[in-house]
């Protein structure tokens, strides 16, 4: 273990910074997600150098972290502030970024080896766009992972490169001077804050580009599945009337969207042995989603007990 090192200066002649922020919170900080993602960043096949920054709440400022992080990137920067929200932590770090481009990663999402290279190639090829992002998945080794990919992540996957109406909240590359002008609204979790920010950017005339080959793998654990759907249901009801009829229509729209994605994209996501599980999971995720809808109907402004911050 080693003491946390603070750094404030970027490498000279570097146009790219990669920012890591954890969007989940637990009883204690283990740094395991950061270790995995840092290792994946070390395997990037991009030739140009890049900075790496980890932003965290100052409650962890005096923690010790594994040697593997600082050994992999000796110039890594740690930024601490008295903020717990992952969205506001990203804003805090982006505001101090001095490079032309900043790529933002959830700390529990390991990028594929070509992730940075294909994003930067797209940025160089399409200079009139200000944000570039790709796909997030959970892995493909088991039926459950493949099923969750199509239920939770296929909406982010148009299947080809091209303009997109919104950048992904995770694994996206932004033009720094642009993203600094659009901090996240104070909405709590990323589920509530990412959409309004993207809408403001789009309304201001900024354009986003989807890069199909830019892939990150999100870590998966048992608590994530219901928590994700609970937040999803709560987010879908936001700014809608707090009425049972509105909640019913929101749930119906969600189920229809999932069904459409399954029908359109099953050949790319599923194997024939996955069909019994996808049918079961299609209904199994609804209780948690309905729970989020009900909590919104109860007048809550944020979800208590969620692991997302």
N, C-alpha and C positions, 0 to 999 in steps of 0.2 A: 504494500500500500504506500501511497505517497501523498503529501500535502497538496491541496489544490493550489494551482498556480494561476495568478491573474496576469492577463496580458491586455494591452490596449491598442497596440499598433498592428496593422495588417502587413503581410509580406509586401515588399516593393514589387511593382510591375505585375500585380495580380488583379484580375478583373472579376474574380468570382469568389464568393463566400458561401459556405454551406452552414446553415443554422439548424441546430438540434434543440428541440423543446419537447419535454414529456407532457402529453395531454391527459395523463391519468395520475392519480395519486393513491398512495397506499399507506399502511401504518409506518413504514420506514423506507428510506432510500437505499436501494441495493446497487444502483448503477449498472445492472445487468443489461437493460435495454440499450443503454449508451455503449456498452462494451461491444455488443453485437453489431450495432449500426456503425460504430467507428471502424470495426474490422471490415465491414462491407465497403465503407468509403476508401479504405486502404487498397481495396481490390479494383477501384475504378480504372478503366482503361483510357481515360482522358490524358492527353500529353501535357496540357498546361497546368500549372500549379493552382491550388485553391486554398483559401483559409477555411478553418473549421472553428465554429463557435458553439458553445453550449450555454444556454441561458436557463437559470434556475432561481427558485425562491431563495432568499437569503437565509432561510432557516437551515439550509444545507451548506452554507458558506464555509463552515469549519469542519465539514466532513472530510474523511479521507477517501480517496478513490483508487482503484487498481492501477498498478504501473502500466498495464497494457494500453490505457488510454493515452497517457502522455508519451509513452515510448513510441506509439504508432504515429502520433502527430505531435512532435516536440513543441511546435509553435501554437498549439491549440489555445483558444481563449475561453475563459470562464467569466460570464457576466452574471452578477447577482443583484437582486432588487427585492424590495418588500412587496412583491406581487405574487399571488398564487395562480391566477387565471393563466392558462396556457396561451390564450389569444393575446393578452396584454404582455406576457413575457416575450412573445414574438415581436410585438410592436416595440418593446423596450430595446431589444437587440437590433432590430432593423434600423431603428433611429440612429444607432451608432455605427452602422455599416458604411464603409467608405469605398467599397468596390462598385463596379458598374452593375453587376448582377448579384442577386442573392437567391439561393435555393433553400427552401424551408422544408425540413423533415420532422415528422413526429419521431421521437427518440426510439419508439418501438417498431420502427419500419426500416428494414434493411433494403437498400437499393440494389438492383441488379448491376453487374459490373459495367455495363454500357450506359447506365442511367444519366450521369452527368454529361457524357460525351454527346449523346443523341439530343439532349436538351439544348446544349450549347450550339450544336450544329444547326438545330432548328432556329435558334435565336439569330445566328449569323445569316441564315438563308432567308429569314422573314423579318427584316428589321422594322417593319411597320407594326409588329405585334409587341405587346408589353408583358405577357405572361405565357408560360409554356408548362404544360403538365401532361402526365400520362395516366397509368392505371395502377390501382392498388389491388393486391390479392392476398389470400391467406395461405397459399400453397395449393398443390394439386395431388398430394400423395394419397389422400383418403377420400372416400365419398362425402364425409361431412364437410371437409374443407372445400371441395368442389361445389357442393350444394350451397354453402354459405357464400361462396364467391358470386354465384349467380343471383342469390337473394339480396345480398348487401352491396355488391360492388359492380354488377354488370351495368347499372344505370350510368356509371362513369365511363363506359367503354363503347364508343361509337363504331369500333372495329377498324378504323383507318385514320390516318393523319388528316388534319384539316381544322378549320375554324371551329370554335366551340363557344357556347354562350356563357360558360363560366369556367374558371380554372379550378382544379382540384385543391382542396384545402391542405392536402398532404402531398409532399413530393413535387411541389411546383417551383419553377424558376421565374423570378420577377425582375423587371428592370427596377433597380433600387430607387432611383429618383422618383419613379411613379408610385411604387408601393408605400413609400414614406408619406405620401399625401393622403393615403387611405388607411388609417388605423382601424382596427376592428371596433365595431360599436360595443358598448358595455352591455353585453347580453349574457354573460356567464360562460357557458360551455361553447366549444367550437360549433356544435350543432346549430346554435342560435345566432352566432355572430358571423359565420363565413358567408352565408347567402346574402345578407344585406350589404356586406362590404363589396362582394363581387358585383352586385347590382349597381352600387354607386360608381364603381370603376367603369362598368359598361355604359352607364348613362352619361359619363363624362367623356365618352368616345374612345376608351381604351379597348383593345382587341386581344382575344385569347386564342391560343393555338393548342390543339391536342396532338401529342406525339405518342403514337401507339407503342413504340418500342421502349418508352421510358416507364419502367416497371419497378415498384417497390413492394416488398412483402411485409405485411402487417403481422405482428405476433398475435397469437390466439391463445386465450385461456378460457376456462369454463365460465368465469364471471362476465366475460365480455359479451356473450351472445344475448342474454336478457337485458343487460345494461344498455347495449347498443340500441335494441328495439324500443326499450322504454324511452330513451332519449329521442329516438326517431319519431315516435308517436307524439311526444310532447312538442317537438320542433314543428311537426306538420300542422299542429293546431295553433301555433303562434300567430297572433294577429287575426284570428278568426273568432267569430262569436262564441262565447262560452255557453253553448247550448248542446243538448244531446243530439239534436238533428245535425248540427255542424260536425260533431264528433263522428256520427254514423257515416256521413258523407266523406269525411277524411279517411276513415278506415276503409270504406269501399273503394276509394280512389287508390289507396295504397295497395290493396289486394289486387286491383285491376292492373296497376303498374307492374307489380311482381309477376303476375300471370303473363302479361305481354312480353316481359323480358325473358321469361322461361321459354315461351313459344318461339321467339325470334332468335334467341342466342344459345339454345340448348346444345346445338351441334358443336359450338366452340367451347362450351363449359362442362358439359356432362358426358358421362359414359352410360351405356345402357343399364349397367348395374346400379346406377344412382337414382333411377326413377322412383322406386318405392320410398327412398329417403326424401327426395325432393317433395313428393306429395305429402308426406307426413310433416316435414319441416315447414311447408307452406302454411299449414294451420298451427303448428306448434309455436311459432314465433308470435302469434297474435295476442296471447294473454299479456305478454310484457308490453307490446305495443298499445294495447287497450289500457293497460295500467298508466302509461304516459298520457293518454288522452284523458283519462279520468282525473289525473292529478291536475291537468290544465283546467278542466271543468270545475275543480274545487277551488280555483282562484290562485293557485300557486304560481309564482314568478320564476322559480327555479326548482330543480329536482333535488330533494334531500337524499343523501345516501348514495348518490351516483359516484362512480369511480372517475368519471370524466371531470376535468376542472377547466 
